C-alpha cells in the first residue's frame, strides 16, 4: 500500500497509526479503480492468499480472488447491490489463495464517486472460518432436528396406520408404503416366512410384485434373525461369502445394501423388515433407530391382527361346527349326509375334498359315496388296496402325508392329483365299523383345527348320521316293498286271466322283492311255457323258450317247495334258458293248484344278502297267491270259453248276401271279458226281394242284457221274415216285447232297402240313422219315429230315402254318441264328421269309424255300428262281431 504510506508521511503521528492499522490490521483491504482492476491491496490480504502484491495490483479483479461459485454470485448479486446502494455489508464469500485453499470471509464494500465521473471501490474482508463452521453446525443440527421430526411424523403415520390394520394385507401395505419415508432414499420391504422357515415372501411398495423364495437352508443370516439380531449390510459384494442366500435375495431385488430387522411373535420368527439401497450405504444411528422402531410396531400390529383373526376363525369354526352338527342331525337320507359332510367339513377343516365309504350289507365290499355321483354305485372289494378299505378293515385312522406315499401304501386309492395329505376316519355303528370318512388336503401341514379330539367328535357325529340314514333307508325300503307286495297281492286277486296273473307277478313282483329278473312259466303237460318275463334279460344271450318239467324236477325232486340257490348253487340252472351271468342268488318257486304243479316262478338277485328269511317267506307267499290266482284264472278261462261260444251264437252269421250293397259292421261290448252285450243288429231278406237292416238296444249291461238281446234278436229275425216294411216289423216286435221279460223299453231301428236303392225306415226310441252322400254331405233321418218298445205307440208312417250309388247309410246304438256321459255333450256332430272323413277315403269301414270316435278309450256302454253302402256290381259284406 505505497500510496497509503506516502500519504501517511505527510500527516501527523495519528494518521501514521491509521495507515499501519490498514496495512497490517486483522482484515483484508483492497481498492478498485473504475476499470474494475485492483489498484491497491494491504499486506494482510496478500498473506492470506499467498500472493505477492505485484501479482494482484494492476492485473487482477475482485472476482479473480473469489472461489468459482462466488464469482457468479458477485456478478449476479453483489455488484448490482453495490451499484444500487453504494455499499454492501456482511456478504459471505470465499477467497481462493494461490494454492487453491479457500478462506471464508465477510465482505464489506463502499463505492466512492469522483467529480470527474470516475468511481473508486473499497472493499474490506473479515475472516469468518470459525463463524462459518459454527453456522454449518447449526445448520446440520437444524437439518437433523427436521429429519428427526420427519421420522417421528412418519412413525406416527405408520403407528396410526398399523393401529387401523385388520389383516396382514393391511399391515404389508402400511409398512411398505409409509415405512420407507422414515429412511431417505431407501426402499422398504416386508418379508413373511413360512411356518417351517423354508419359504419367504417379500412384499414391496416400489411397484414390484410380491416375490416368493424357497430357502435351501437356514444359513448364518437366518440364524442371526432367529436370534433377534438386526442385520446391517453396507455392501453385498463385501459380505456375499458370509451371507450368500441373503445377498442373492437382495441382489434379486436390486439392492446393494440393506438393514434387516427380525419380526418375532410367541418366541418364533415369522418375518423381517428390510430397508434397502440401490448403492452401498453406511447406516447412521437415526436410521438404525427407525428400522428398530418400525420392526417393533410391526410386531405388535401382527400379533394384534393374529389375535383378532384367531378369534374370528374360532367363531367361524364354532359356527361351522354348529351348522355341521345341525345339518347332520337333520339329514334323513345318505344323500343328505354326504352333502352335509362335504359342504360343512370342507369349510370347517379346510379340506379340498371329502367322501364317504360304506360297507355293504354282506360285508364283502365297500361302496364309495360322493355328492357328484351319489346315484352311481362304485364298489370295491373289501380286500382292495385303498385307504377306505384299510380303515374299514382295521378300524384305525389313516393319516398319510404326500401323494406318492399314499399311492405306495394304498395304490387303489382315488384322490385328486393335487392331494398332499389324506386322513381317513372309521365310522362306527352297533359296535362295528360300517364305513370310513375320507378327507384330502392340498397342503401337507395338518389342518390347524383338525386336532385329534375334534376329528373324533366329528367322526362320531357322522357315524350317528350315517346310521340314522341307513335305518331310514331300510325302513323306507321295507315300507315300499310292503306296499308293492300288497299291490301284487291285490293285482293277483283281481286278475281274471292267466295273462293278467303273469303280468301282475312279473312286473310288480320283481320290484316288490328287489329282484333283477323274474320269469313266470305255466305248465302244459310236460312243458313249462314262458308266460312273462321282466328284468335284466337285455344284452344277454338266453333262449326265451319253454322248459321241460325235468329241469324243475332236477332242482326240486317233488317240485312243491321253494328252492333258494346261492352263487355256487346257480350251476343247477340251465344257463342257456336264463340271463343269470350277473346273479348272485336265485329263488325257484313252484306254483301248485290243489297239490298239482301248474307252473313256476324264477327270481334272480344280484345280491345274495337280499334273500333274507323274511324275503324267502314273502316270495313263498307270492308263489302261493300266484298259484291260487292261476287256479282261478284257469277256471275263468274255461267258463269264459263256454260263455264266449254261447255269446257268439247270439250274433248274426258272419256272411250275408246283400245284392248291390256293401255291408260293414262293428260290435263292441261295454263289459270286459264279454263278447256281446245288450245291443243287437241283424240283416234279413224280405219276401219281395228287399232287405231289412235291424239295430237295437235293450236296457242294461252284462250277461243279463246279452240274454235279453239274444231273445229280442231271434224274435226280430223270425218276425222280419214275414214282414215287408219297417212299420210292420216294429209292430210285430212290439207284440213280442209286451209278453217277454227283460225286453221292455228296448229301442230299435229298422231299415228296409229295395234293390234300386229306395228305402224306408222306422225308429222306436232309437237314435237317428245318418245318410252319408257320395259328395261328403251327411243327413240325419228324423222321420218315422215312435216311442220305446212296450209303450204301444206306433209311428204314423215310415220315413223314406233313396240310396244312390256311392251313398251310404249308418245305423248305430247310443253308446257311439254317448262316450263321455259326464260332459253331457251330444256326440252326433262328431260322428257325422268322422263319417264324412271316412267316406272321402273310400268305402265306410265300421271298425275304423268306431275306433276313430272312441279315440282309444274303453266305452262305458255297448256299441253297434252298421254301415250300408250302395255299389254297382259285386256283392260284398263285412260283419265284425268282435271288438273294434
Secondary structure by P-SEA (a helix, b strand, c coil): caaaaaaaaaccaaaaaaaaaaacccccccccccccccccccaaaaaaaccccccccccccccccccaaaaaaaaccaaaaaaacccccbbbbbbbccccbbbbbbbbbbbbbccccbbbbbbbbbbcaaaaaaaaaaaaaaaaaaaaaaaaaaaaaaaaaaaacccaaaaaaaaaaccccccccbbbbbbbbcccccbbbbbbcccccbbbbbbccccaaaaaaaabbbbbbccccccccccaaaaaaaaaaccccbbbbbbbcccccccbbbbbbccbbbbcaaaaaaaaaaaaaaaaaaaaaaaaaaaaaaaaaaaaaaaaaaaaaacccaaaaaaaaaaaaaaaccccccbbbbbcccccbbbbbcccccccccccccccccaaaaaaaccbbbbbccaaaaaaacccccccccccbbbbbbbbccccccbbbbbbbccccccccccaaaaaaaaaaaaaaaaaaaaaaaaaaaaaaaaaaaaaaaaaaacccaaaaaaaaaaaaaaaacccbbbbbbbcccbbbbccccccccccccccccccaaaaaaacccccbbbbbcccccccccccccccccccbbbbbbbbcccccccbbbbbbcccccccaaaaaaaaaaaaaaaaaaaaaaaaaaaaaaaaaaaaaaccccccccccbbbbbbbbbccccccccccccccccccccbbbbbbbccccccaaaaaaaaaaaaaaaaaaaacccaaaaaaaaaaaaaaccccccccbbbbbbccccccccccccccbbbbbccccbbbbbcccccccccccccccbbbbbbbcccbbbbbbccccccccccccccaaaaaaaaaaaaaaaccccaaaaaaaaaccccccbbbbbbbbbbbccbbbbbbbcccc
